[in-house]
Amino acid sequence: MPPKSDTQTPVTSTGAGDPASSSVDPIFHILRVLPYSFLRPPRLRLKLPTLTLPSPMTVYALVLLTYFMVVSGIVYDVIVEPPGIGSTQDRVTGSVRPVVFMPGRVNGQYIIEGLSSGFMFVLGGVGIVLMDLALDRNRDKSMKISYASAGISFVVIAYVMSMLFIRIKIPAYLS
């Protein structure tokens, strides 16, 4: 490795990093400077758009809607395109009756099955949020009781219905 020299070359700030300033071509420099020497940009009175943040309830609604779509299996429904509702034929009478849950298949669903399960999950989530709102110290006692009772009711309904859906879907699961 060659030894370093004791003298350092000064670094100038005028175009040291600019590749155009290191060009030797005089026509390039003339074309770079000449048009802009007599052209002036117009004075525009443009107003920048002001973006306001959405309200917290709007964000909460969008998050809740996204959660509903994810847990409902919208992506599965778009890719696989299952029927909205199924049907089965009664062995005794021979009549065709509708079926909401695809029995015996854990990895398959009808559209209505996914939407109803997703609604139950969202209902349980809203119940938890209502129970959290019931803990606020600045609310009236009647509002606290209303929030707490509605939240507990939503969570219990969502749990019971989800277990019922699982029992319908897989009959031998929780016996």
ROVOLO-986630 format. One record per residue: residue in three letters; x, y, z of N, C-alpha, C in turn. Coordinates in nm, 2 decimals, decimal comma. Layout:
BEGIN
R   roro    neast   nnorth      nup   caeast   canorth     caup    ceast   cnorth      cup
R    ala        X        Y        Z        X         Y        Z        X        Y        Z
...
This chain:
BEGIN
R   roro    neast   nnorth      nup   caeast   canorth     caup    ceast   cnorth      cup
R    met     0,08    -0,12     0,00     0,00      0,00     0,00     0,09     0,12     0,00
R    pro     0,06     0,22    -0,09     0,15      0,34    -0,10     0,13     0,43     0,02
R    pro     0,23     0,50     0,07     0,22      0,59     0,18     0,13     0,71     0,15
R    lys     0,06     0,76     0,25    -0,03      0,87     0,23     0,06     1,00     0,22
R    ser     0,01     1,09     0,14     0,09      1,21     0,13     0,05     1,31     0,24
R    asp     0,14     1,39     0,28     0,12      1,48     0,39     0,03     1,60     0,35
R    thr     0,03     1,63     0,23    -0,06      1,74     0,18    -0,19     1,69     0,14
R    gln    -0,30     1,76     0,19    -0,43      1,72     0,15    -0,49     1,81     0,05
R    thr    -0,56     1,76    -0,04    -0,62      1,85    -0,14    -0,75     1,91    -0,09
R    pro    -0,77     2,04    -0,10    -0,89      2,10    -0,05    -1,01     2,06    -0,13
R    val    -1,12     2,04    -0,06    -1,25      2,00    -0,13    -1,33     2,12    -0,14
R    thr    -1,37     2,15    -0,27    -1,45      2,27    -0,29    -1,60     2,23    -0,30
R    ser    -1,68     2,32    -0,25    -1,83      2,28    -0,25    -1,90     2,32    -0,38
R    thr    -1,83     2,37    -0,47    -1,89      2,41    -0,60    -1,89     2,30    -0,70
R    gly    -1,99     2,21    -0,69    -2,01      2,11    -0,78    -1,91     1,99    -0,77
R    ala    -1,86     1,97    -0,65    -1,77      1,86    -0,64    -1,84     1,72    -0,66
R    gly    -1,96     1,71    -0,61    -2,04      1,59    -0,63    -2,12     1,59    -0,75
R    asp    -2,13     1,70    -0,83    -2,21      1,71    -0,94    -2,14     1,65    -1,07
R    pro    -2,19     1,55    -1,13    -2,12      1,50    -1,25    -2,12     1,59    -1,37
R    ala    -2,22     1,68    -1,37    -2,23      1,77    -1,49    -2,12     1,88    -1,48
R    ser    -2,08     1,91    -1,36    -1,98      2,02    -1,35    -1,84     1,96    -1,39
R    ser    -1,82     1,84    -1,39    -1,70      1,78    -1,43    -1,69     1,75    -1,58
R    ser    -1,79     1,79    -1,65    -1,79      1,77    -1,80    -1,69     1,87    -1,86
R    val    -1,63     1,83    -1,97    -1,53      1,91    -2,04    -1,60     1,98    -2,16
R    asp    -1,71     1,93    -2,20    -1,77      1,97    -2,32    -1,83     2,12    -2,31
R    pro    -1,78     2,21    -2,38    -1,83      2,35    -2,37    -1,97     2,37    -2,42
R    ile    -2,01     2,29    -2,52    -2,15      2,30    -2,57    -2,25     2,25    -2,46
R    phe    -2,21     2,16    -2,38    -2,30      2,11    -2,27    -2,32     2,22    -2,17
R    his    -2,21     2,30    -2,14    -2,23      2,41    -2,05    -2,31     2,52    -2,11
R    ile    -2,30     2,55    -2,24    -2,38      2,66    -2,30    -2,52     2,62    -2,30
R    leu    -2,55     2,49    -2,33    -2,69      2,45    -2,34    -2,75     2,44    -2,19
R    arg    -2,67     2,42    -2,10    -2,71      2,41    -1,96    -2,74     2,55    -1,90
R    val    -2,67     2,65    -1,95    -2,69      2,79    -1,89    -2,77     2,88    -1,98
R    leu    -2,76     2,87    -2,11    -2,82      2,97    -2,20    -2,97     2,98    -2,19
R    pro    -3,05     2,87    -2,20    -3,20      2,88    -2,19    -3,25     2,94    -2,06
R    tyr    -3,17     2,92    -1,96    -3,22      2,96    -1,83    -3,18     3,11    -1,80
R    ser    -3,10     3,16    -1,88    -3,05      3,30    -1,86    -3,16     3,40    -1,89
R    phe    -3,25     3,37    -1,98    -3,35      3,47    -2,01    -3,49     3,42    -1,98
R    leu    -3,51     3,30    -1,95    -3,64      3,24    -1,91    -3,66     3,26    -1,76
R    arg    -3,77     3,30    -1,73    -3,81      3,32    -1,58    -3,93     3,23    -1,56
R    pro    -3,94     3,16    -1,45    -4,06      3,09    -1,41    -4,17     3,18    -1,38
R    pro    -4,30     3,15    -1,42    -4,41      3,24    -1,39    -4,44     3,24    -1,24
R    arg    -4,49     3,35    -1,19    -4,53      3,36    -1,05    -4,67     3,31    -1,03
R    leu    -4,68     3,19    -0,98    -4,81      3,12    -0,96    -4,85     3,14    -0,81
R    arg    -4,97     3,16    -0,80    -5,03      3,17    -0,66    -5,11     3,05    -0,63
R    leu    -5,04     2,94    -0,62    -5,10      2,81    -0,59    -5,11     2,79    -0,44
R    lys    -5,22     2,73    -0,40    -5,23      2,70    -0,26    -5,21     2,55    -0,25
R    leu    -5,13     2,52    -0,15    -5,11      2,38    -0,12    -5,23     2,32    -0,05
R    pro    -5,27     2,20    -0,10    -5,38      2,14    -0,03    -5,35     2,10     0,11
R    thr    -5,45     2,13     0,20    -5,43      2,10     0,34    -5,49     1,96     0,37
R    leu    -5,42     1,87     0,42    -5,47      1,74     0,45    -5,50     1,74     0,60
R    thr    -5,62     1,71     0,64    -5,65      1,70     0,78    -5,66     1,55     0,82
R    leu    -5,63     1,52     0,94    -5,63      1,39     0,99    -5,78     1,35     1,01
R    pro    -5,81     1,22     0,98    -5,95      1,18     1,00    -5,98     1,17     1,15
R    ser    -6,10     1,17     1,19    -6,14      1,17     1,33    -6,11     1,03     1,38
R    pro    -6,10     1,02     1,51    -6,07      0,89     1,57    -6,18     0,79     1,55
R    met    -6,30     0,83     1,54    -6,41      0,73     1,51    -6,41     0,68     1,37
R    thr    -6,36     0,77     1,27    -6,35      0,73     1,14    -6,24     0,62     1,13
R    val    -6,13     0,64     1,19    -6,02      0,54     1,19    -6,06     0,41     1,26
R    tyr    -6,14     0,43     1,37    -6,19      0,31     1,44    -6,29     0,23     1,35
R    ala    -6,37     0,30     1,27    -6,46      0,23     1,18    -6,39     0,16     1,07
R    leu    -6,29     0,23     1,02    -6,21      0,16     0,91    -6,14     0,04     0,96
R    val    -6,08     0,05     1,08    -6,01     -0,07     1,14    -6,11    -0,18     1,17
R    leu    -6,23    -0,14     1,22    -6,33     -0,25     1,25    -6,38    -0,31     1,12
R    leu    -6,40    -0,23     1,01    -6,44     -0,29     0,88    -6,33    -0,38     0,83
R    thr    -6,21    -0,34     0,84    -6,10     -0,42     0,79    -6,09    -0,55     0,86
R    tyr    -6,10    -0,54     1,00    -6,10     -0,66     1,08    -6,21    -0,76     1,04
R    phe    -6,33    -0,70     1,02    -6,45     -0,78     0,97    -6,42    -0,85     0,84
R    met    -6,36    -0,78     0,75    -6,33     -0,84     0,62    -6,23    -0,95     0,63
R    val    -6,13    -0,93     0,71    -6,02     -1,03     0,73    -6,07    -1,15     0,79
R    val    -6,15    -1,14     0,91    -6,19     -1,26     0,98    -6,31    -1,33     0,91
R    ser    -6,38    -1,26     0,82    -6,49     -1,32     0,74    -6,44    -1,40     0,63
R    gly    -6,31    -1,39     0,59    -6,26     -1,47     0,48    -6,29    -1,41     0,34
R    ile    -6,29    -1,28     0,33    -6,32     -1,22     0,20    -6,22    -1,26     0,10
R    val    -6,09    -1,27     0,14    -5,99     -1,31     0,04    -6,01    -1,45     0,00
R    tyr    -6,05    -1,54     0,09    -6,08     -1,68     0,05    -6,20    -1,68    -0,05
R    asp    -6,30    -1,60    -0,02    -6,42     -1,59    -0,10    -6,39    -1,54    -0,24
R    val    -6,30    -1,45    -0,25    -6,26     -1,39    -0,38    -6,18    -1,49    -0,46
R    ile    -6,09    -1,56    -0,39    -6,00     -1,66    -0,47    -6,08    -1,78    -0,50
R    val    -6,15    -1,85    -0,41    -6,21     -1,98    -0,43    -6,35    -1,96    -0,50
R    glu    -6,42    -1,85    -0,47    -6,55     -1,83    -0,52    -6,65    -1,94    -0,48
R    pro    -6,67    -1,96    -0,35    -6,76     -2,06    -0,31    -6,91    -2,01    -0,33
R    pro    -7,01    -2,09    -0,32    -7,14     -2,05    -0,33    -7,18    -1,97    -0,21
R    gly    -7,28    -1,89    -0,22    -7,33     -1,81    -0,10    -7,39    -1,89     0,00
R    ile    -7,46    -2,00    -0,04    -7,52     -2,09     0,06    -7,53    -2,22    -0,01
R    gly    -7,53    -2,33     0,07    -7,53     -2,46     0,02    -7,67    -2,52     0,03
R    ser    -7,69    -2,64    -0,02    -7,81     -2,71    -0,01    -7,79    -2,86     0,01
R    thr    -7,89    -2,92     0,07    -7,88     -3,07     0,09    -8,02    -3,13     0,07
R    gln    -8,02    -3,25     0,03    -8,15     -3,31     0,01    -8,19    -3,40     0,13
R    asp    -8,31    -3,38     0,17    -8,36     -3,46     0,29    -8,38    -3,60     0,24
R    arg    -8,33    -3,70     0,32    -8,34     -3,84     0,27    -8,48    -3,90     0,29
R    val    -8,56    -3,84     0,38    -8,69     -3,90     0,41    -8,79    -3,84     0,31
R    thr    -8,80    -3,70     0,30    -8,90     -3,64     0,21    -8,85    -3,61     0,07
R    gly    -8,72    -3,60     0,05    -8,66     -3,58    -0,08    -8,66    -3,43    -0,11
R    ser    -8,70    -3,34    -0,02    -8,70     -3,20    -0,05    -8,56    -3,14    -0,03
R    val    -8,53    -3,04    -0,09    -8,40     -2,97    -0,08    -8,41    -2,86     0,02
R    arg    -8,32    -2,86     0,11    -8,32     -2,75     0,21    -8,19    -2,68     0,21
R    pro    -8,19    -2,55     0,25    -8,06     -2,48     0,25    -7,97    -2,51     0,37
R    val    -7,84    -2,50     0,34    -7,74     -2,53     0,45    -7,65    -2,41     0,45
R    val    -7,63    -2,35     0,57    -7,55     -2,23     0,58    -7,40    -2,27     0,61
R    phe    -7,38    -2,38     0,69    -7,24     -2,42     0,72    -7,20    -2,54     0,64
R    met    -7,08    -2,54     0,59    -7,03     -2,65     0,51    -6,98    -2,75     0,61
R    pro    -7,06    -2,86     0,63    -7,03     -2,96     0,74    -6,91    -3,04     0,71
R    gly    -6,83    -3,07     0,81    -6,72     -3,16     0,80    -6,59    -3,10     0,74
R    arg    -6,59    -2,98     0,68    -6,48     -2,92     0,62    -6,43    -2,80     0,70
R    val    -6,32    -2,81     0,76    -6,27     -2,70     0,84    -6,21    -2,59     0,75
R    asn    -6,15    -2,63     0,64    -6,08     -2,54     0,56    -6,17    -2,49     0,44
R    gly    -6,30    -2,50     0,45    -6,39     -2,46     0,35    -6,51    -2,38     0,41
R    gln    -6,57    -2,29     0,34    -6,68     -2,22     0,39    -6,77    -2,17     0,28
R    tyr    -6,90    -2,15     0,31    -6,99     -2,07     0,23    -6,97    -1,92     0,26
R    ile    -7,02    -1,84     0,17    -7,00     -1,70     0,20    -7,08    -1,65     0,32
R    ile    -7,20    -1,70     0,33    -7,28     -1,66     0,45    -7,22    -1,71     0,58
R    glu    -7,16    -1,83     0,58    -7,09     -1,88     0,70    -6,98    -1,79     0,74
R    gly    -6,90    -1,74     0,65    -6,79     -1,65     0,68    -6,84    -1,52     0,73
R    leu    -6,94    -1,46     0,67    -6,99     -1,34     0,71    -7,05    -1,34     0,85
R    ser    -7,12    -1,45     0,88    -7,19     -1,46     1,01    -7,08    -1,49     1,12
R    ser    -6,98    -1,57     1,09    -6,87     -1,59     1,19    -6,79    -1,46     1,21
R    gly    -6,76    -1,39     1,10    -6,70     -1,26     1,12    -6,78    -1,16     1,20
R    phe    -6,91    -1,16     1,18    -6,99     -1,07     1,26    -6,98    -1,10     1,40
R    met    -6,98    -1,23     1,44    -6,97     -1,27     1,58    -6,84    -1,23     1,64
R    phe    -6,73    -1,24     1,56    -6,60     -1,19     1,61    -6,60    -1,04     1,63
R    val    -6,66    -0,97     1,54    -6,66     -0,82     1,56    -6,75    -0,78     1,67
R    leu    -6,86    -0,86     1,69    -6,95     -0,83     1,80    -6,88    -0,85     1,94
R    gly    -6,80    -0,95     1,95    -6,72     -0,98     2,07    -6,62    -0,87     2,09
R    gly    -6,55    -0,82     1,98    -6,46     -0,71     1,99    -6,52    -0,58     2,03
R    val    -6,64    -0,55     1,98    -6,71     -0,43     2,02    -6,75    -0,44     2,17
R    gly    -6,79    -0,56     2,21    -6,82     -0,58     2,35    -6,70    -0,55     2,44
R    ile    -6,58    -0,59     2,40    -6,46     -0,56     2,48    -6,44    -0,41     2,49
R    val    -6,46    -0,34     2,37    -6,44     -0,20     2,37    -6,54    -0,13     2,46
R    leu    -6,67    -0,18     2,46    -6,77     -0,12     2,55    -6,74    -0,15     2,70
R    met    -6,68    -0,26     2,73    -6,64     -0,29     2,87    -6,53    -0,20     2,91
R    asp    -6,44    -0,16     2,81    -6,33     -0,07     2,84    -6,39     0,07     2,87
R    leu    -6,49     0,11     2,79    -6,55      0,24     2,81    -6,62     0,25     2,94
R    ala    -6,67     0,14     2,99    -6,73      0,14     3,12    -6,64     0,17     3,24
R    leu    -6,51     0,16     3,21    -6,41      0,18     3,32    -6,37     0,33     3,33
R    asp    -6,42     0,42     3,24    -6,39      0,56     3,24    -6,45     0,62     3,37
R    arg    -6,36     0,70     3,44    -6,40      0,76     3,57    -6,49     0,88     3,54
R    asn    -6,48     0,94     3,43    -6,55      1,07     3,40    -6,70     1,05     3,35
R    arg    -6,74     0,93     3,34    -6,88      0,90     3,29    -6,98     0,89     3,41
R    asp    -7,10     0,91     3,38    -7,21      0,89     3,48    -7,22     0,74     3,51
R    lys    -7,27     0,71     3,63    -7,28      0,57     3,68    -7,38     0,50     3,59
R    ser    -7,49     0,56     3,54    -7,58      0,49     3,46    -7,52     0,46     3,32
R    met    -7,44     0,55     3,27    -7,37      0,52     3,14    -7,27     0,40     3,16
R    lys    -7,20     0,40     3,27    -7,10      0,29     3,30    -7,18     0,16     3,31
R    ile    -7,29     0,16     3,37    -7,37      0,03     3,38    -7,42    -0,01     3,25
R    ser    -7,46     0,09     3,17    -7,51      0,06     3,03    -7,40     0,00     2,94
R    tyr    -7,29     0,07     2,95    -7,17      0,02     2,87    -7,13    -0,12     2,91
R    ala    -7,12    -0,14     3,04    -7,07     -0,27     3,10    -7,17    -0,38     3,06
R    ser    -7,30    -0,36     3,08    -7,40     -0,46     3,05    -7,41    -0,49     2,90
R    ala    -7,40    -0,39     2,82    -7,40     -0,42     2,68    -7,27    -0,49     2,63
R    gly    -7,16    -0,45     2,69    -7,03     -0,52     2,66    -7,03    -0,66     2,70
R    ile    -7,07    -0,69     2,82    -7,08     -0,83     2,87    -7,17    -0,91     2,78
R    ser    -7,29    -0,85     2,75    -7,39     -0,92     2,67    -7,33    -0,95     2,53
R    phe    -7,26    -0,86     2,47    -7,20     -0,88     2,34    -7,10    -0,99     2,34
R    val    -7,01    -0,99     2,44    -6,91     -1,09     2,45    -6,97    -1,23     2,47
R    val    -7,07    -1,24     2,56    -7,13     -1,37     2,59    -7,21    -1,42     2,46
R    ile    -7,28    -1,33     2,39    -7,35     -1,37     2,27    -7,25    -1,42     2,17
R    ala    -7,14    -1,34     2,15    -7,05     -1,38     2,05    -6,98    -1,51     2,08
R    tyr    -6,95    -1,54     2,21    -6,89     -1,66     2,25    -6,98    -1,78     2,23
R    val    -7,10    -1,77     2,27    -7,20     -1,88     2,26    -7,23    -1,91     2,12
R    met    -7,25    -1,80     2,04    -7,28     -1,83     1,89    -7,16    -1,89     1,82
R    ser    -7,04    -1,84     1,85    -6,92     -1,90     1,79    -6,90    -2,05     1,83
R    met    -6,93    -2,08     1,95    -6,93     -2,23     1,99    -7,04    -2,31     1,92
R    leu    -7,15    -2,24     1,90    -7,26     -2,31     1,83    -7,22    -2,33     1,68
R    phe    -7,15    -2,23     1,62    -7,11     -2,25     1,48    -7,01    -2,36     1,47
R    ile    -6,92    -2,37     1,57    -6,82     -2,48     1,57    -6,89    -2,62     1,58
R    arg    -6,99    -2,62     1,67    -7,06     -2,75     1,69    -7,13    -2,79     1,56
R    ile    -7,19    -2,69     1,49    -7,25     -2,72     1,36    -7,15    -2,76     1,26
R    lys    -7,04    -2,69     1,25    -6,94     -2,72     1,15    -6,87    -2,85     1,17
R    ile    -6,83    -2,88     1,30    -6,77     -3,01     1,33    -6,85    -3,07     1,44
R    pro    -6,94    -3,16     1,41    -7,03     -3,22     1,51    -6,96    -3,29     1,62
R    ala    -6,85    -3,36     1,60    -6,78     -3,43     1,71    -6,68    -3,36     1,78
R    tyr    -6,67    -3,22     1,76    -6,56     -3,14     1,82    -6,58    -3,12     1,97
R    leu    -6,69    -3,07     2,01    -6,71     -3,04     2,15    -6,82    -3,12     2,21
R    ser    -6,81    -3,25     2,22    -6,92     -3,33     2,28    -6,88    -3,39     2,41
